[in-house]
Amino acid sequence: MSNVAPFQLGAVTVALDAPLFLVAGPCVIETGEHALMLAQRLAEIATEAGIGLVYKSSFDKANRSSISSYRGPGLDKGCEILAKVKERTGLAVLTDIHEPDHAARAAAYGIDCLQIPAFLCRQTDLLVAAGKSGKAVNIKKGQFLAPGAMAHAIEKVRETGNDRVTVTERGTSFGYGLVNDMTAIPQLARLGVSVIFDGTHSVQQPPQSGESKTTGGAREMIPVLVRAAVAAGCHGLFLEVHEEPSRAPSDGSNMLPIGQLAGLLRQATRIAALVREG
């Protein structure tokens, strides 16, 4: 499958030969004020690092360990918040969808990119609905799939006439945890899509018993994996960040403290420059 034409996500150009870009934000929308504050801080950091930014956050975390876990403000309120972030900052915005009818509803709020969660990456109706929305579609590779198997998910979106597709690598199931095979990045790129590496969910550690209501994470390994993924040729980075991860209502243990982001981006952009020099 050959590479398709480049496309834009706000000021970010997405293409196999385009500069490295960043998708970043908190796991789940907390409040409008918090979303805007974090988006503005991220925009400042990204500008200083010379890297394009897409802001991300989820209006609903449907896949939570416990039924009592915080899920978010819901589609309408959440997308209203993201639309305001887009208006105030000029950033493109990305959010997850979980059901086919979410695609058109989120698109109506001006969401730039609809993300398909990893566990839903084979859901035909969801992929087709996302494609028909006309918005860019970021498909997270399921932990249970080989890289080449993502060709089918990509094709489901492209069959709608929508070529604005990216794929995110976020680790592979190994026993009861995740491992990262960096050869997945060039394998996915051969499918003709820009490949984003998720450095935060890749360090996630699922609950090991019914007594635990939250996932764990080896946050200290995020920089290690990010550097390796950029060296392997990824086109974008996906990082969930928070000003105080220990207080985040979702995925705090595997989110990057925002204070560590600038240094990591400096390393990543230097590595990316070396890779593109050949």
N, C-alpha and C positions, 0 to 999 in steps of 0.2 A: 504494500500500500504506500503510495507516494505522499509526500508532504502536501498539504493544502495551502491555500493563500494565507498570509498573515492576517490577523484580526486584532482589533483594539478592545481593551478593557479600560475605558477612560483614557488616561495618558499612557497606559502600558501597552506595548506591542508584544503580541504573543506569536512566536514563530520559532522554528528550530534553530535559526541563526540570529535570533534577537538577543539583546542583553538579558542577563539574569534579572528576574523580578521576584517580588515578595508578596505573598498572601498572608496577612497577619491580623490578629485581633483576639478578643477573649473567646473562650469556648462558647458561651451562651450570653445573650443579651441580659443585662441586669436592669439598668435604668437608662433612660435617654441621656441623662447628664453624664453617666459613666461611659456610655458608648462614645459620645462626642469628645469627652476628655481624652479617652484612650486613642481615638482616631487622630486627634490633633497632635498628640505626643508621637504617635507612630509616623505621621506625615513628616514631622520635623526630623526624626531620626533617619527616615528613608531618604529625605532630601539631602541631608548631610552626607549620607553614605553613597549617594549617587545611584540609587536603585529605585525602580518603579514600584508602587505600592497599590495593592487591592485590599480594601478593608473587609474582614470577614467576621461574622458572628451568627449564631443560630437563634432563630425565634422559638424553636422547640427542640429539645434534646429527647427525642422519642425513645432512643435506645439507652436507657439508664439501668444501672444495676438494681436499684430498689424502686418500688412503686412510690415511695415517699420522697424520692430525690427531686430537687428543683429542676423543672423542665424549661422554663422560660416564659415570656409574656404571651406567646401565641402568635399566629401568623399575622393578623391584621395590626395589632399593636407593635409587634416586632418589626414588621416591614415599614410601618410608619416611622419608627425610630431610625432604621437604616436609610430610608429616603431622606430624612432630615440630615443625617451624617453626610450623605452624598451631596446634598444641597449646600451645606455649610463648609465642607472641605474640598469639594471637587473630586473626591476619590470615587473610583468604581467600587461597588459593594457586591459581596457574595454571601449567600446563605444556603443552608441545606433545605431540601424538600423531601417529604416522606411518602406522599400520596399523589396520584396523578393529578387531582384537581388543585393541588398546591401550585403547580407550575404556572398556570395562567393567572392565578390570584397573585402570586409573588411578582410575576412579570408586570402586572398592572401597576405596581408601586414603583416601577423603574429599577428593580433589582437587575444588575448587569450580568451576573453569573449565577446559575442554579447548580448547586452541588448535590450529587447523588452519593449518599453514605455508602461506606464499604459493604455493609451487610445487605444493601439493596441493589448492588451493582448489576444484578442479573434480572431485575424486575422489568420486564418488557414494557408494560403499560406506563411505568414511571419514566423510563428512558425516552419513550416515544413522546409522551406529554411534554417532557423537558425540551426535546428537540423542536416540537411544534410551537413552543413559546417564542422561538426566534432569538432567545437569549443564549449567551455562551453557556456551555454545560461542562462542568468539571466532574468527572467520574472517579471516585476513589476505588482503587483496585481492592477487591475483597482479599482478606487475609488467607482465604482458602483457594485462591486462583493462581495459576501460573501466569507469567506475564503475557504470553501469547494468547491465552484465552480471553484477554480483554478485547481482542479484535471483534468479538461478537457484540459486546456492549457498545463499542464505538460505532459499529455498523448500524445498530438499532437507532442511534441518534442521527447518523448521516442519511439514513433512508428517508428521513423527514425532509431532506433538503438542507439541513443545518450542518455546516462543516466547522462550526466554532466549538471544537471539542478539545479538552485537555484531559489527561489522566494523572491521578496522584498515587504515588507509591507510598504505602504506610506500614510496611512490614508484612511478614508471612508467619502464619501459625506454626509453632514448633513446640510440641508438647502442649503445655498449658500457658505458654507465653508467646512472644514474638521474636523473630530474628530478622535481620536485614541482609538481603543478597543484592549488592550494588550492581550486579550484572543485569538486574531487572530494568534498570534505567535505560541503557542502550537497547535492550530488547523491546521495551515499550516504545521508544522513539522510532524504531523500525516500522511501527504500525502507522506512522505518519502523523503523530500527535506530539505536541510539546508535553514534556513530563515534569511534573511538580513533585518535589520530595517533601513529605510530611515528617519533619524532625521531632515533633512533639508526640503525636499518637504512636510513633514508632517506638517510643520508650515506655509506653503504657504497660502496666502489669495488671491483668484481670484479677478480680477477687478470687481468692483461693478457697473460700468456704461460704456457706449461706449466711454466716454471721456477719460477714463484711458487706457493707452497703455501698462502698465506693471502690473505684479502681485505684491502683497504686501507680508509681512511675519512677524511673531512674533518671530524674531531671538532669543530673550531672553528665549524662551521656549524650544530651542533645547536641552540643558543639562537635563532639566526635563524629556523630552520624552526619551532621550537616556538612562538615568539611569533606567527608568521604563521598557524599552524594554529589557535591559540586564537582569534585575531582572526577567522578564517574560521568559527568556531563549533563546533569539535570538542568532544566531550563528555568525552573522557578522553585522557590522555597515556600512551604506552608508552615507557619509557626503560630501556635496559640500562645499569646502573651498576656500578662496581667501585672498590674503594679504591685500586687500583694497576693501571689498564688495561694498562700495558705488560707486566705479568706475567700477565695473564689468558690462559687456555688457548684461548679462542675469542672472536673479534670484538673484541679489545682495541683496535684502531685506530679503531673507531667506537662505543666505549662512553664514557659520561660519567663523569669522575672524581666520586666521591661528594661531594667537597668543594665542587663547583660546583652541586650540586643545590638547596640551600636558596635561593640567590639566584635561580636560574631559576624555582623554584616561586613565589617572591614576585612576580616579574614576571608569570608566567602567571595566577595567581589575580587579580591586579589587572586584567589585560586581560579575563579571563573575566567579571569583575563588570561592566565597562563594556559588554561585548557583551550581557549579559543585561538590562542597563538599557534596551537598545534605542536 
